[in-house]
Amino acid sequence: MGIACACALYARGVRGIVGRVRGFPRWRPKCFAAGMAILFLALASPIDSLGHMLLWVHMVQHWLLIMIAAPLILLGAPGIPMLRGLPNVVRRQALGPFLASPFLRKCLGVILHPVSGWIAFALVNWVWHYPTFYGAALESTFVHRFEHASFLAGAMLFWWQIIAPWPWHARWPDAALVVYLLAADVQNTIFSAIVTFSDSVLYSNYLATAPALGWTALRDQRTAGAFMWTAGQVVMLPAAIFLILRALKIVRPNRFAAPQRDALAVHHQKRFDLLQVAWIGGFLRNRAARESLRWTLVAVALVIVVDGFAGPSDSPSNLAGTLPWTHWRGVIVIALLFGGNFLCMSCPLMAPRNLMRRWWTPHFRWPSALRSKWLAVGLVAIWLISYEAFDLWSSPIATAFIIVGYFTAVLVIDGLFRGGSFCKWVCPIGQFHMTQSLVSPLSVSVSNTAVCATCTGRECIRGSNSGHIKSSSVALRISVPGCELELFQPAKRGNLDCTFCLDCVDACPHDNVGILTQSPRIGLTDRRWGSSIGRIASRIDIAALLVLLAFGAFANAAGMTVPWLDFVDGVTQSLGLTSTVPVEAGMTTVAIVIVPLILMSASALISSQIAKRPWREEFCRGAHALVPIGASMWCVHWFFHLATSASTAIPVMQRALNDLGFAWFGEPQWAASCCGSVPTWLIPIELLLLQLGLVVSGWMVWRGNAQRIGGRSIVTALPWWILALTLWLVGVWIVFQPMQMRGTSTL
Amino acid sequence: MKLDAMMKWIARVLAVACCIRAHADGGAVVDRGHYGAFDVTVFLSPVPPCAGAIDFSILVSRNGEPQLSTPVHVRADGPGGAWNEVEMHSADSGNRLLRACSLTLGSPGVWRISILIGDGVSDRGSFDISVNPAPPPWRASLPWMVLWIPAALILVAREKLITNQRRRRGAWRESDQAGSNPERFSASIL
């Protein structure tokens, strides 16, 4: 995997410089590819397996690493290509400050000094071949990998001085490098001689394994020593001869001029715009295509509703019991994590609503008293509590009723009120998508703010009677509404309240709106006024919604753990109740309302006292900073369901088709609807996601504080860091708990 | 060579290398000896063994020649009469000279491991291993749980570097306005 990533980075970065930039002729990529192939051969071929049984094979492996792979990779001059291969944001935002640091450059200068390279090479050689360390490497996979990594690193530092990979120059003259190389050869010779002429077996691990393959351990050891002796010289001596010839100017010095800045400039400095990508961009720009996507999902919803009402009542056997709760939610988190709010874009509720508005124009404006997120907060809380209390996931009929209720609600509300009232003020699922997409990498935003500065029409919010829609070849001119959620593009901050409907893209006469990459910092810490949102530090209703969903993520996931369920049963029995509904509802309320209220208020109080800022501002900023850790928990939870229960869709669809008289796909394979075992790769991925959420949350807190209060930012951030760390520990605890496998049968 | 051709070449090399890919079976040698007519070396992973799934690998040879066609079984007899027996196949081993299997040793304590070669009557041998209690599940995932610490430290370092660079840039602007030489702040190619 690492080799593949390195090759991909190199191949991406080498475009535009190979053969065009002086110092980077065409043989360099070939050398790099050969080096990588040798590396793969050494680490992932039978050589590695046999190295555990025969010392000489292990020495062949080390020789390939340090004498062949390392110099070939350096001849490929991987430094500049791999930096160019990195995404712009990583190179500039993440690596840039380190590369520009004078201190780190000094450190790099010391590390890349010939003396350091020689010492590293010799040290690695002697330390790892000391019998104690060598034995430890043979018995532990981790130590063995570390051994190989250090061999490769030491060899790279050593060969760096001789090869001086472009654009670096050799720091010592060729004559000095000859001495450098021969000194390394001498230490290799001494070591090889010790191994070759020893009368006792130095590496006891091979006492057991070598005879099994027809070798004596001593013969194996002597062969290994002789190989190291001769094979080392086969590489080092020609290198020394080449250096001597170069010093005598018999061969042309391989020195290249420093690269010209223009030649190396990365020309794709513009932000990535999904709408400019072939096929996908064309599809998304096409208004009819987006509408057809929604109608497709209407058809799927209709099938689910019919099956929910008419199909079996057992949840794992019903489309309504599996597709919305297992598969759709898994798709949601993947789309939010790697893209943006594409779920609202493809929302099936919008298709009949848009159809209705062709003939029916609503007359009322959404009431001023309800123009906040408090209604949505209440609905989201009710949704989370009823999901746990009434086990909505286990009832296909309830699921069907919810879907029908949703369609009815959107038609009634958007039939009465103008704009996107349902999406903006009511829809609990939409609130989830819009808030969690604050951490998404893509956002609908303007490409060039200068264009907006000169725009007088403001079609992105007002709409356009002569808007333009670019289809594949012709530009149609039709009436296009502006943003129905009242987001004015030039002042839009982050993804909050954006449904990715792309009406603004259609309406903009300058073609200046796209789906562009954007840092989550914009939506979570930006202090500027945002269109339709205001300042994030003053919207307590939005903060409440964010807190509810952040803590809701942990409560929702904890609700399926066995300890939680046992506790619920215990409390229900001790209270003498016949149903777990009141206890479930009470516990969920405590977890998503009472506990967050106490913890958030306390953290806000402490940080407001330290920062001498209003409590409300600290509360709002803290709520925004907790979005990443909450989003990571949602991802962990729903991705778990998708990864362990993805196959449950197969028998359910077979059953549904059989019920309709289509027996093409055979009898339902119900074994597939039973919960599979948890894959070994899943827990590391879950832990990585949780850590990503923790780190980004911590970073958001600090960045937000550093912008506002400067010097005391760390102390002020402390309560929020403790809160995020506590949530992370809860998340880790949840990951390791036995789970109730919802949406699966117990065959 | 064009870039596309180079990529194809890399892909071919990797494809060929993948075909000969094999995992190191690793682990420690726990027993070696003559089991009847065969020389047997037994590897075990993890070391020390803990209750749960244990990987056994075995090299069976005769006169230095690996014997790959002879059937081999491994049987584990544990405390309280618990036992488990599995046939070992070279297909389960990354190193095709070995045979491997995963055997579940459910409880801690001393387990007697018996290797049965062929019909298991004359060519057999056994040894004892001490199995430790299973570690809590989070311990195996510990390396995955501490990555946030270096990530946080890198972020902190990055923020500090940016702050310092901005401060220096501010100082440079002031000195530049005062007429000093800005050449020393020449931009890096990176």
Interface residues (C-beta under 8 A of the other chain):
Chain A: I3 A4 C7 A11 V14 R15 V18 R26 P29 K30 A33 M36 A37 F40 L41 A44 S45 P46 D48 S49 L50 G51 H52 M53 L83 R91 A94 G96 P97 F98 L99 A100 S101 L138 E139 S140 T141 H144 P167 N205 A208 T209 P211 A212 L213 G214 W215 A258 P259 R261 L264 I683 P684 L687 L688 Q691 L694 V695 G698 W699 W702 R703 A706 W728 V732 F736
Chain B: M1 L3 M6 M7 W9 I10 V13 L14 A17 I20 R21 A22 H23 A24 D25 G26 G27 A28 V29 R32 D39 T41 S45 V47 L59 S61 N63 G64 E65 P66 G94 N95 R96 L97 P137 W138 S141 W144 M145 L147 W148 A151 A152 L155 V156 A157 R158 E159 L161 I162 N164 Q165 A187 S188 I189 L190
